[in-house]
């Protein structure tokens, strides 16, 4: 499993955990979790993967990537 594939797997697992809270809360929870617990290199890598098409990312995680891109979210 490549580094990007591992990050996609991890992000999707986080997404699965938060999915039951509804889209708005899930997007916020996913973005907050990644901001709090992933180091800057991991965040940069998952954002770069998303910007390159985001292959393998679940739809709710894709929405969270958008939230991560907002000013003040890092």
C-alpha positions in Angstrom: 0.0 0.0 0.0 1.4 3.4 -1.0 1.6 6.3 1.3 -1.3 8.1 -0.5 -3.4 4.9 -0.4 -2.7 4.6 3.4 -3.8 8.2 3.9 -7.0 7.7 1.8 -7.7 4.6 3.9 -7.3 6.5 7.1 -9.4 9.5 5.9 -12.2 7.2 4.8 -12.1 5.4 8.2 -12.5 8.8 9.9 -15.3 9.6 7.5 -17.1 6.3 8.3 -16.9 7.2 12.0 -18.5 10.6 11.6 -21.0 9.7 8.8 -23.8 8.9 11.2 -23.8 12.5 12.5 -25.2 13.8 9.3 -23.3 15.6 6.5 -22.7 19.0 8.1 -21.5 17.6 11.4 -19.5 14.9 9.7 -17.7 17.3 7.4 -16.8 19.5 10.4 -15.7 16.4 12.5 -13.6 15.0 9.7 -11.8 18.3 9.0 -11.4 19.0 12.7 -9.9 15.5 13.3 -7.5 15.8 10.5 -6.4 19.3 11.6 -5.9 18.2 15.2 -4.3 14.8 14.8 -2.6 14.6 11.5 0.8 16.2 11.2 1.3 19.0 8.6 3.0 16.6 6.1 0.1 14.2 6.3 -2.4 17.0 5.8 -0.5 18.4 2.8 -0.3 14.9 1.3 -4.0 14.2 1.6 -4.9 17.7 0.2 -2.5 17.2 -2.7 -4.1 13.8 -3.4 -7.6 15.4 -3.3 -6.5 18.2 -5.6 -5.1 15.6 -8.0 -8.6 14.0 -8.3 -8.9 12.4 -4.9 -9.1 8.8 -6.2 -10.6 6.5 -3.5 -11.9 9.2 -1.2 -15.4 8.8 0.0 -17.8 11.7 -0.9 -18.1 12.9 2.7 -14.3 13.0 3.0 -14.1 15.0 -0.3 -16.4 17.5 1.3 -14.2 17.7 4.3 -11.2 18.3 2.1 -13.0 21.4 0.9 -13.5 22.5 4.5 -9.7 22.0 5.1 -9.0 24.4 2.3 -10.9 27.3 3.9 -8.8 30.1 5.4 -8.2 29.6 9.1 -8.9 25.8 9.0 -5.2 24.9 9.3 
